[in-house]
Amino acid sequence: MKTPKPVLFLLLFLQTFISSAQIQWYQNQDANTPETGGTAAVNIQSFTSNSFIASYLWSINGDEYSWKLSKSHINGNEQRSFFVNGIAASTEIRVAKNNSLYVLKRSYPVGSNAEFTIYKLDSNLVVRGQRNISFPNNYVIVNLNAFEIDNSGNVYAAGDGQYSQGAGYSPASFVIKMDKNLTIKWTKMDVGETSFTRLHIDRNGTVLVLQDHHSFYPNIKLKKIHQNGNYTHTITIQTDPERYSVFSKLDKHDNLLIYGGKTVGEAAQAVYFIKISRNSGGVLYRKTHFTAAASQLNDLQLDKYNNLFSLVTLYYLDGRQASRISRINADNGKIIWNKSMPYETDSSSLMKLVMNDDDKFYAVGEKRSNTYYSKGFAMRMKKNGQMDGNFPSPDSVAFFRSHWLMDGIIDRTDRLIAIGNTSDFDTTTYSSSYFRSFAVKFWNNSNNNGCEVNGIPVAESITEIAESSKTEVETIITPKLVVYPNPVQNQLVVSNINPVEYDRIAIYNMQGALVLQQPAKNNTVRFDVSGLPDGMYLLVLRSTITLKETSIKFVVKH
């Protein structure tokens, strides 16, 4: 019997994938719906003692989004699946200690109010509870920003909305606490021009809510709420007026670390860190690290020893970029070590840190083969800063595809289980015809004693800038077109444009649809991409006179 060509191609692909990447198993996640955009891997978490849960944007049919939650054994066998559907829907998952899974669905029907639903699933992904989040008195939820679970299984949500008030609206923010069965225990409502953006629960059950503003960046307010729902006190935290994002984590002592991106002078960006004392509410330290023309904080992880590990992409004015992994002492904010992986040396772009409390961790992302094609790439490091091997996926040029790893977990044998995506790319139409996803488990060994290219140790003085300093970071050597940051969260910058050479700039999604465009009147153009879904896009610069055209691929990752 003659093997059909598509099946033969898939078998050859899997054989190459497994043999070239030290892979223990490969799990295909394909909705077989290329006409609706294909499948995209988003998140993976450890679930029960021998399983993991992964979420995939399964398909898009008009405004209807379908999400698949997949439970798989650590041997790669898929055991259960649960589908969530909604208009322009997104999902967020939290694993509880009792092997329950809580799923938040955000749905945005056209012409109607947004809808927010929380599901409780058991270890077999069977629904054991469901609650639509809503409030009385004509209150409309606009954003549900925070979704967390405490050690007792209580569920929390916080966000923003507004009350109808005649022809206008009155803004208000909310916090809600539910028990493990999604029964409401209490709610808190604050009226005013605020935004509840972040939420944490400390070891005593106290709820900490970060209050920021919708449209500008003043000081942050930290509200503390007792576990019974009563406000205890509010702390005002002075922040840098040049900050443009805010994130937060609790360290092992329940001190609050606030961090995000900021501008430095007129030609640089950096990452700021502010540590707030659990006991006094005072500022323990302020630090600014990773200063460059553009600085993108991709990930920040905290281990049980109170060490922070950061993954940052740095972009310089002469066109260079580098992935930098650093270890930071959370107690004083000082950098213990830096390792920089210059893109021009190894062509790798790292997106996520994967770690547990052992002495090794991984960074996952992609290694580019040329402008359009890439292979998934995982790099292992020791927590003392030494390289400990790399785990490349197959070279995609042979298949005219791009592969990249999105996220991962470390199993009980210290092996990496990662999820990722694959796309076909047509260099004629500058569009992808088919997206697929996968899960993969790597062997613990590698074929070399170290990374293909050892990271370059970087002195702390190079990556840290004093709070009062406004010194320029880089001098332009050879001006050329630069697009940064990549991946991008909120604002994409295109610099060193020659308006004589290009007069229009457009952004297309991978289905070839135009999503943003503007004229190139200056040598720098900025795009607000905060409203674009996560994924890959194409930036195209054109001249309407000479018809000259150039394109650059970039990734949106919120």
N, C-alpha and C positions, 0 to 999 in steps of 0.2 A: 504494500500500500504506500503510495507516495505521500510524504508529509507536506501539508499545506505550507506555503511560503511564510505567512505570518507566524505560524507556530514554530517553524524552523528558525526564523529570525529571533523569536523570543528565547528559544532554547540556546541559541548561540550567544545571545546577549547575557543570559543568566550564567552560562558557563564561563564567559569572560569575566563577568562581575565577580563570581565566587573565586575563581582562580587567581585573580590579580589583586584582590583586596583583603586577603586573609579573613574571609567571611564564613561564619559558621552556618548562618541561614539567611535567606532573603524572603520577604513576604510582600507580594504584590498587592497594592491597593489601587484598583482601577475601576472607576464607575462605568467605563466603556461608553462614555457620552461625550465624544470630542466636540460635537455640535453645541454643547452647553457649557463648554469651558474646561471640562475635565475635572480632575481631583487635585486638591492641595492639602498637604500635611501641615498641621498647625502646632500641635502640642502633644507631649507625651509625659505621663506620670506613672510612678510605681503604684500598683493597686494592692492586691493581696500579696501574701508572702511569695507566691510563685507566678504572678501575672502582672501585666502592665495595661494601662488604658491609654489609647491614642485618639485624638480627634482629627477629623478630616473634613474639609469643605468638599462635600461629595459631588454636588452638581448645582448648576444655576440654570433655571428655566424661566426666562423673563425676570420677574421680580421675586420668584420663588426660590429660596435658597434651601438646600438640603444638606444637613450635617450628619456624619456618621461617627459614632463613638464605638471604638473597637476594643474589646477585651481579648488579650492574647496571652497564652502561656509563654514563659521565658524561653521555651524551646521553639517558638515561632509559630505554633498552631493557634489560629484564631478560634476563640471559644464562643463568644457572644458578640452581638452588635445591637446598637440602639440608634434610631434615626430621629433627628429633630428637624422639623420643617417650619418655615415662616417667611414672611415678606422681608426681603433684605436682612435676613436673620443672621445673628452671630451667636456663638456659644462660648461659655467659660466653665471649666470644671474644677471641683475641689474634692479631694479624697479625704474621708474621715477615718478615724482610727478603728472604727467598728466595721471596716470593709464596706461602708456605704459610699455612694458617689452622689454628690450634689451638682446639678447642672443648671446654670443660669442661661436662659434664652432671651436675647434682646431682639425684638422684631419691630420693623418700622413701616407699617402699611401706608401707602400713598394716600394723602388726604385725611388720615386719621391719626389719633394719638399713638405714640409708641407703646408697645406692650412688653412687659417684663414678667417672665414666668420662671420659677425655680422648681425643679424636679428632684425628688429623692429616689435613687435607684439602689437596689441591693447588689450583692456581689455577682448576681446573674444578670444584671442590667434590667431587672424587672422594676417597674414603677411602684414605689411604696408610699409616695406622697407627692402632692403638687399644690403650688400656691401661686396665684397671680398677685403681683405686688401692686397695690393701689391704695388710695387714701380718700377719705370723704371730703365733702364741702367743695366739690368741683376742682380738686387739686389734680393737676396734670403733671406726670413725671416726664421730664425732658431727657435727663441723663441718669443712668444708674452707674456710678463710677467705681464703687468698691463692693466687693463680694468676698466674704471671709468666713472661716469656721474656726471655733476655738477648740481646746483640748477636750471639752465635754460634749462636743458635737452641736453646740448652739450655732446658728447661722445668722450672719449679719449682712446688711446691705446699706449703702449710703449713696446719696446722689442729690440731684437738683430738679426743681420743677417750678410751677407757678399756679397761683389761684386766679380764677377768672374774677375780674373786678370791673363790671360795667363793660365799657368798650376796650378796656385795657387789662393788664395783668399785673399781679403782685408776686415777685419772685420769692422762693423759699427753698431751703435745703432740708434733707431728712436723714435720719438714722433709724433703722428698724432692727430689732432683735427677735429671732424665732428660736424655738427649741429644736431638737433633732428631728421632730415630727412635723416641723414647719408651722407650729402653732405660735401665734404672735405673743411675745412676752411684754414688750413695750415698744413705743415709738417716740422719737423726738423730732420736733419741727422747729427750724430757725427761719425767721422771716428777715429778708434783707438781701442786698447785692453781694451774695457770697456763693461759694461753690465748695461742697464737700468732696474733695478729690481723692483722699487716701484714708484708710482705716486699718487699725491694728488692735489686737487684744493682748494685754500682757498676762503674766502668770497668775495675777490675782483676779482676772476677769474684768479689769478696767478697760474701757473702750477709749482709744485715742483716735481723734478725727482731725485731719488737717483741713483747714478752711482757707481757701484761696478765692481769687476773684475770677469771674468769667473772662474778662476782656483785657485786663492789664495785671501787672505783677507788683503789688505792694507787699507789705510785710505779711507773713503767714501767721495764722492763729491756730494754736493747738488746743483743742477742746478735749477735756477728760470727762468721761461719763462713768459713774459707778455701775457695777454690774446689775443693780436694781433699776437703772434708768435715770437716776438723778445726776444732774451736772455737779461736778466737784469744783473745777475751776478752769479758767482759760488763760493761756500764756501767749503773748505776742512775741514772735521771733523776727528779728530784723534780718532781711535778706538783701543780697546784692541787687540793686535796681536793674542791672543788666542781665539778670537771669531770664531764661525763656522756657524753662521746664522745671518740674518738681516731682521727685520720687522719694520714697522713704522705706526704711527697714528698722526693725527692732533688733538690737544686739542681744547677746545671751544674758546680759544684766538688765534688759528692758530699757536701756537708754535708746533714744530715738536718733537715727541717722537720717538727715535730710540731704538730698543730693540732686544734681541735675546739670543742665548746660547753661553756660553764661558767655557773653561776649567780653572780650578784653580789648580795650581801645577800639579802634576802627578796623583792625585788620586781623583779628584772631578770635578764637573760641577756646573754651576750656571747660573742665568739669569742677564744680564746687562741692564741698562737703561741709556740713554743719552738724555737730554732735550736741544733742540736748540731754542734760542730766535727768534721769528718772526721778531723783529725789528732790532736787531744787528747781528744776525747770530752767536752769541757767545754761548758757552756751559753754561747753567744755573745750571746743576748738572750732576753728574755721580753716579750711585748707582749699587751695586751688591747685589742681594738677592737670597734666596733659594739655598743655597750651600749644596750639598750632593754628594755621589759617582756618582750619575747621577741625572740630573734635567731636566724634560721635561715640557716646557711651553705649555699647551694644549690650553689655550684661554686667551685673554686679552680684556676687555670691558671697555668703558668709558661712564659715564653718563653725563647729562647736568650740573651737579654740579661740574664737573671736577674731579671726583673721579674715580680712576682706580680699577677694580676688576680683579684679576688674578686667574687662576686655574692651578696649577702646580702638577705634580706627582714627588715625590721624591723617590729615590732608595738608600738604604744603603748597605754597604759592608757585613753586617751580614744577608742579605736577606730580610730585612723589606722594605716595601714600604708604602707610604701614599699619599692621595690626599689632597692638601692644598689649601684652598680658602683664599684670602687676599684682604684687601682694602688698597689702596695706594693713598696718596695725590699726585695728578699729579703736583701740584705747586712746591713741594719740594722733591718728590720722597720717602718720609718716609712712612713706613708701619704704618697704623692706627690700624689694628688688623689682626690676623692670626687665622684660625681654621684648625686643621689638623684631617683628618679621616684616622686612621691607617688601612691598609688593613687586618691585622691579627685580628682586632677587629670586623669589620663589612663586610668584603669581597666586598666592593664597589670600583669600579674604575670609576671615573668621567671624562668626555671627553669634555664637552661644557658648557659654561655659557649662560643662557637665561635671558635677562633683558630688562626693559624699564626704564622710568624715575620715576616710583613709588618706594615705600619704600621696596618692596620685589622682590626677584629674585630667579631663579632656577639654579641648576646644574644637568645635565643629564648624564647618562652613563649606567652602569650595576652593578648588584650585583651577584657575583659568587656563585653557589651552590656547585660545586666541581671543579675538574680540567677542565672539558669539558663543563659544562652547566652553564647557567646564566639566569637572568631575567632582563628586563629593569628596570631602577631605576631613579627616579627624587627626588631631595631634594630641599626644599624651605628654604630660609634664609631671614632675614631682613638685611637691609644695615648697621645696627649697630652691626652686627656679631652674633646675636641670631639665633638659629635654630628655624624653624617655621613649621616643619612637613616633612614627606616623602611620596612618592607616588610609591609604588612598583608594578610592573607588576607581573603576576603569576610565581610561581616557575616552572622553565622549566624542572626539573628533571623528572616530571611526563610524559613529552612528548619527552624526549631525544632530547631537542633542546636548542639552545642558543638564547636569545633575548637581544637586547641592543638598547638604544636610541641614536640617532646620533646628533640631532639638534632640535630646537624648537622656537616658538614665544609665546608671551603673548598677548591674545586677549583683547578686550575692557572691559571685565568683570574680568580681571586679572587672567584668567585661562590659564593653559599651554596647548598648542597644540604642540605635538612632532611627529617627524618621527623616524622610527627605522627599524631594520632588524631582521629577524629570520632565523636560519639555523638549519638543521638536522645535527647531527654529529655521525659518525660511529666510535666507539672506536676500531673496529677491523682493519679497513683500514686507520684510522686517516684522514678521508676525510668527507666533507659535501656533501650530495646528492642533496640538494635543498635549494636555497636561496629565501626568500620572503621579502617583505617590507610592512610597514603599516604606517598610520597616526592615531593618537589617541588624544583625548581631555580628560583631567583630570578634575574632580570636584575640587572646590576651597577648600573643607574641607579635613581633614585627620582624621584617626581613633585615633590619639594620640596627645598629647600636644607638642610634640617635635620630633626630629629625633630619630630613633631607637637607635642610639648611638650618643650621643652628641659629636660634634667635640671638640678636646682638644685645648684650647687657648695656643698659642705659643708666647713667648716673642720675640720682634723684634731682640734682640741681638743674638738669636739663628739662625735666618734666614738671617742675614745680615753680610757680611764680608768686612772689609776695603779693599780699592783698592790695598794697598801695602802688604796685608797679604797673606802669602802662607802656612798657618798652615793646617795640615792635619785635616780633618773633622771627620773621623770615625776611630776607631781601630777595626781590625778584631777580633771578639770574637770566633765564630765557623764557619770556612770556609765551605761553601756549595755552590752548583751551583746557580749562579745568572744570570738572563737574564734581561737586561734593555737597554733603557727605553721601556715601554710598555703602551700606543701606542708609536711607533717609527716613526720619520720623515725621518732621513737620515742614521744613523749608529746604528746598533744593536750590543750590546756588550754581549758576553757570558764569564763570569769570574768564577774563582775557579774551573776550569776543571782539573780533574786528568787524564793526558795523558795515564796513565797505564790502567785506567778504560774505557776511550773512546778515539778512535783514528780518528773518522770521524764525521763531523757535516753537516747536510743537511737541507734545507728549502723547504717545499712543499706548494703549494697553496691548497685551499679547494677542488679542483677537483682531488687532488692527484698527480699533475704534479710536478716534481722536477724543482725548479727554481734557486737554488744556492747551492753550496756545497764546502767544503774545509777540509783539514786534521786538526786534533787537535794536533799540535806539542808543544803548550805552554799552560799555564793555563788560558790564555785569548785569545779569538778569536773575531775578529770584522768583521761584514758583512756590505757592502754598499748596503742598500735597497732603496736608493733614486730613482732608476729606476723601482721599483715595484709599481703596481697600489694599490690604497687604498683597504684595505680589511683584512681579517683574514688569517693567515698563521700558519704552524706548523713547529717548530724547533725540529729536531730529532738528538740525539746523539747516536752513535753506536760504538760497539767494533767489529772489524772484526775477533778477536780471540775468545772471549767468547760469541759473538753474543748478549751481553747485550745491551739493548736499553731503552732510556727514551725520552719522548717528552714533549714539552711545547708549548702552543698556544700563539701567540702574534698578535698584530694588527698594520698594517702600515696605518698611517694617516698623509698625507702631509699638 
